[in-house]
Amino acid sequence: MRTFFVGAGLVALCVGCATAAGAQGWVTDARRIGLGGLGLDQGSLRRYNAAYRAVPGRAGQRGRPKLTIPIPLGLIQFFHDHPLSNIKNDPAFNHDSAGFNPVELLNTFLNPPLFLEVKKAPTPTNDVVFGIGKDSLRLNLGQTAKLVPEDQFGIGGSSRPLDAGLSIKGVRVGVMGWVHGELGFQLGDKLLGFLRDSVPAAPNTRYNIPGDAVFEAGFAPSIGYAGRIVGDSTTGLYVGGAFHYYVGLAYARVNGDGGFTTGDSIFSGPTPVKLDARGLTQYSKFGNSVGHGVGGDIGIAVVTGPIELGVGVNDIAATITWPDTRVDSALYRDSSFSKPVANHIETKTKLPVSYLVNLAYTVGKTTLGADVLNSGRGTTVHVGGEQRVGVLVLRGGVARDQRKRMEFGWGGGLRFGGLGVDLGFWTHTNSLSNQRGVTMATSLSIY
Amino acid sequence: MKAKWLGLALVSAAVVTGCGEGRAIFNVDLYSFLKGTGSDTVPYFALPGFSADTASPPRKVNLPGAGSSIVDSVRAFGTVDLVNATGSGTIGLQVYLAADSLGTYKPSALAINVPSKSVSGTNTTRDTIRVDLSAAFDSLFTKSQLWIRFGASVSNPGATTLQGKAVLASLLLTVIIKDKFF
C-alpha cells in the first residue's frame, strides 16, 4: 500500500510542479546563466534564426567558444551527500525508508544537481488540516493553497539535439535531429475547489485531472541558405531560410483522465472512494513505418553599426504524417483493462512553431541585449548585458519565465588566451515552492 | 480501501505543500460517526448507597488510515450532557478505544477518564472532555478503523435512586501526523 501512495504521490507531485519545470530552460553555459538566460552569441541565435548563419560576430565580441564544458560542482556535492555505494539504502531514494521525502526527490528531478544550489527554495511549512467526519472531508492547505494551479499547466517544446551540415557560399546542406514533447494537465473543477478553496468533498462525485502528452522524434535532411543581401559587414541585411524534410522515427500520444469518485458516503460506506483512469493512446513505435512531412525556417537579421535586430521562425507548417499508427484505449477501475481501438491508421501531428525576436546593442566593451523566445509552450523574455574589463567580463540579466515570474542572473568570467572560465548565478522557481532558489553555474570554454 | 482517502489527501497536500516541515493535522469528528446510533448515549442507574458501571455498545469508526506515518500526538475535545432524571450523585465518564470490538472491554483500552461530576434532581449538566491521549494509542490512528465505547461510573450516596443518561454532544479528535508520512 505504501508503494501505491509513494507512486501516486510522485506522479501527482510531478503534475503539480510540471509548470515549474518548464518555466525555464535547461542551460549548461555559465555565461548564458549570468545573462539571465539571454543568448547573445551567434551560436545560440542561429538555432532559432536561420539568417544568423551569415551574420558575423559583433565588434568587440571575444569570439565564439569551440567548446563549453560545464563544471559540475553540484554533482560533486550531490555524490558526496548521496554516495553511489549506498544509493540503494539512501533515504532520499528508498521509498521504504522513514526518511524518504518525495518532495526532496522531485526537487532533485526539477533541479538536476549539475550546478551548485547555493540557495535552496524553501518548501512551504504551514500545517495542512484535514477535517474528517462520517460524511465529510475537508482539506485546508492554508497559504499553500495558492500554489494549486488554476489553469492548464505542463512542460513541453521542441528541440534540435543534432544539427550537422556543410555550407558552401551560403547554401547549407545538412541533417538535424528533432524532438517534440509536451505534457499538460488541468485540475478538474471539483478537485480544484477541494484543493484550492477548501470545498468539502461531496458524495458520489468524481474528482479528476484530465491530461495529455505527446512525444515524437526523428531527423530531417535539410537544405538552406543564409546570406547578406544588402550592405556590408558593418551595416547589412541578412536573410536565411531552410527547408526540412522531416522523417519521424517514433510517435506516441496519450489523452487521459485520472481521478477518483466518492461513494454514497465519505467515510462510512464500504467503498468511500474509487480510483479510476481512462486514456486513449496513439503510437507508432520506433522501427515501425516512419512518419514524414515538410516544413521550414525563415529568419531575418539587420545589423546597423552597433545595433543588431533579428527575427526567426522555425518549423513553419511542419506537419508530420504517420501512416501506420495504432490506437488503444485503456481503463483502470479496480483493475486495468486495455483494448485496441484501431490499427494501421494514418495520424497527423504538428510541430509547434517557435520564434525568436532578438535585439543587441554593442558600444565599446559593453553589449546589451534582449530577446523574446517561444519554443512551443509559452513565451520567455530575457534582457541582459555584459561589460568587458580587460580579461574580466561582468554579466547581468533578468528574465520573465513561462510562469510569468521574474528571474535574475548575474556573473562574470575570465579569459586567458584560448581558455575561459565563467561563473553565473541564476534565480529559479523550479522547486515546489513559491520562493526562488539560486543556482551557481560554472563552465570552462575553449576558444 | 479507506486508506485510499489518506493517499489521495496526502498526495493532494503534497502536490502543493511539498510537505516541508509542516504537519498534517486530522480533525476527526468522532461524534458524527456515533450520532443517532445509540452509542452516543449511556443510560445510568444506581440504587441508593450503591455504585454502578454502565456502558454503551462499541461502535466502529472509519478513519483514513495513516499507514506507516508517525502519529505525533492525539488530543480529544468534547462535551457530554449528563441528563439526570432522579436522585443525586456523581458520574464519571470513560472512553475506551481499541482496534477491535472486544478490545474496548480491556482495561488497557481506557483512553479518556473524565473526572466525576456531581448531578442532582431533574437537571442537565454539561461536562467537558479535554485530554491528550497517551502515546500508547497513537498506533490506533494509523489504522483504517477503530472501535470506541463509552462507559459511565455512577456513585449514589443519596437516599433516592439515581437515574438518567449521559449523552455525547460533541467529540473531536485532533491527530497530528509527523512530517514524513510517505
Boltz contact constraints between the chains, C-beta under 6 A:
constraints:
  - contact:
      token1: [A, 1]
      token2: [B, 3]
      max_distance: 6.0
  - contact:
      token1: [A, 2]
      token2: [B, 67]
      max_distance: 6.0
  - contact:
      token1: [A, 2]
      token2: [B, 68]
      max_distance: 6.0
  - contact:
      token1: [A, 5]
      token2: [B, 7]
      max_distance: 6.0
  - contact:
      token1: [A, 6]
      token2: [B, 182]
      max_distance: 6.0
  - contact:
      token1: [A, 8]
      token2: [B, 7]
      max_distance: 6.0
  - contact:
      token1: [A, 8]
      token2: [B, 11]
      max_distance: 6.0
  - contact:
      token1: [A, 9]
      token2: [B, 11]
      max_distance: 6.0
  - contact:
      token1: [A, 9]
      token2: [B, 14]
      max_distance: 6.0
  - contact:
      token1: [A, 9]
      token2: [B, 182]
      max_distance: 6.0
  - contact:
      token1: [A, 12]
      token2: [B, 11]
      max_distance: 6.0
  - contact:
      token1: [A, 12]
      token2: [B, 15]
      max_distance: 6.0
  - contact:
      token1: [A, 13]
      token2: [B, 14]
      max_distance: 6.0
  - contact:
      token1: [A, 13]
      token2: [B, 15]
      max_distance: 6.0
  - contact:
      token1: [A, 16]
      token2: [B, 15]
      max_distance: 6.0
  - contact:
      token1: [A, 101]
      token2: [B, 180]
      max_distance: 6.0
  - contact:
      token1: [A, 102]
      token2: [B, 182]
      max_distance: 6.0
  - contact:
      token1: [A, 103]
      token2: [B, 18]
      max_distance: 6.0
  - contact:
      token1: [A, 103]
      token2: [B, 19]
      max_distance: 6.0
  - contact:
      token1: [A, 123]
      token2: [B, 18]
      max_distance: 6.0
  - contact:
      token1: [A, 123]
      token2: [B, 20]
      max_distance: 6.0
  - contact:
      token1: [A, 124]
      token2: [B, 17]
      max_distance: 6.0
  - contact:
      token1: [A, 124]
      token2: [B, 18]
      max_distance: 6.0
  - contact:
      token1: [A, 124]
      token2: [B, 20]
      max_distance: 6.0
  - contact:
      token1: [A, 125]
      token2: [B, 20]
      max_distance: 6.0
  - contact:
      token1: [A, 125]
      token2: [B, 21]
      max_distance: 6.0
  - contact:
      token1: [A, 125]
      token2: [B, 22]
      max_distance: 6.0
  - contact:
      token1: [A, 126]
      token2: [B, 22]
      max_distance: 6.0
  - contact:
      token1: [A, 127]
      token2: [B, 22]
      max_distance: 6.0
  - contact:
      token1: [A, 127]
      token2: [B, 23]
      max_distance: 6.0
  - contact:
      token1: [A, 127]
      token2: [B, 25]
      max_distance: 6.0
  - contact:
      token1: [A, 128]
      token2: [B, 13]
      max_distance: 6.0
  - contact:
      token1: [A, 128]
      token2: [B, 17]
      max_distance: 6.0
  - contact:
      token1: [A, 128]
      token2: [B, 24]
      max_distance: 6.0
  - contact:
      token1: [A, 129]
      token2: [B, 25]
      max_distance: 6.0
  - contact:
      token1: [A, 130]
      token2: [B, 9]
      max_distance: 6.0
  - contact:
      token1: [A, 130]
      token2: [B, 26]
      max_distance: 6.0
  - contact:
      token1: [A, 131]
      token2: [B, 27]
      max_distance: 6.0
  - contact:
      token1: [A, 132]
      token2: [B, 26]
      max_distance: 6.0
  - contact:
      token1: [A, 132]
      token2: [B, 28]
      max_distance: 6.0
  - contact:
      token1: [A, 133]
      token2: [B, 29]
      max_distance: 6.0
  - contact:
      token1: [A, 133]
      token2: [B, 32]
      max_distance: 6.0
  - contact:
      token1: [A, 134]
      token2: [B, 32]
      max_distance: 6.0
  - contact:
      token1: [A, 134]
      token2: [B, 33]
      max_distance: 6.0
  - contact:
      token1: [A, 141]
      token2: [B, 16]
      max_distance: 6.0
  - contact:
      token1: [A, 144]
      token2: [B, 16]
      max_distance: 6.0
  - contact:
      token1: [A, 144]
      token2: [B, 17]
      max_distance: 6.0
  - contact:
      token1: [A, 147]
      token2: [B, 16]
      max_distance: 6.0
  - contact:
      token1: [A, 148]
      token2: [B, 16]
      max_distance: 6.0
  - contact:
      token1: [A, 195]
      token2: [B, 12]
      max_distance: 6.0
  - contact:
      token1: [A, 267]
      token2: [B, 62]
      max_distance: 6.0
  - contact:
      token1: [A, 271]
      token2: [B, 1]
      max_distance: 6.0
  - contact:
      token1: [A, 273]
      token2: [B, 4]
      max_distance: 6.0
  - contact:
      token1: [A, 273]
      token2: [B, 5]
      max_distance: 6.0
  - contact:
      token1: [A, 432]
      token2: [B, 18]
      max_distance: 6.0
